[in-house]
Amino acid sequence: MKGRMTQQIKTINPYSGQSTMLTKEEHDLYQQIKQDEYLGNYNLMQRGLDMFSRMNAKAYMILLD
């Protein structure tokens, strides 16, 4: 919809303390990547990282690189 603001979610890199704003879709993917990392699902984590880096390269460099 024209003129409608997309909700942004402030997300913080737990290691560096840097933060960036993500869309809900990006934030959901970020959370899934972190969960896959925690659970040791490295193939799924890598797929998520690849997708995230294409969706928002700047946020990828801040949060996941």
NORVENFEN-V76715 format. One record per pair of residues at least 6 apart in sequence whose C-alpha atoms are under 8 Angstrom apart, sorted by sequence separation. I is the first residue (numbers start at 1). J is the second residue. D is the distance in whole Angstrom. If there is no record, write none. Layout:
i-><I/I>
j-><J/J>
d-><D/D>
This chain:
i-><12/13/36/53/12/53/11/12/36/37/52/10/11/36/10/11/10/11/33/34/9/10/33/8/9/32/33/8/9/8/9/33/49/7/8/11/32/33/6/7/9/30/29/30/29/26/26/26/22/21/20/20/19/20/18/19/18/13/13/12/13>
j-><18/19/42/59/19/60/19/20/44/45/60/19/20/45/20/21/21/22/44/45/21/22/45/21/22/45/46/22/23/23/24/48/64/23/24/27/48/49/23/24/27/48/48/52/52/52/55/56/59/59/59/62/62/63/62/63/63/62/63/63/64>
d-><6/6/7/8/4/5/5/7/7/6/7/7/6/5/6/6/4/7/8/8/5/6/5/6/5/8/8/5/6/5/7/6/8/6/7/8/8/7/7/7/7/8/7/7/7/7/8/8/8/8/6/7/7/8/7/7/8/7/5/7/8>
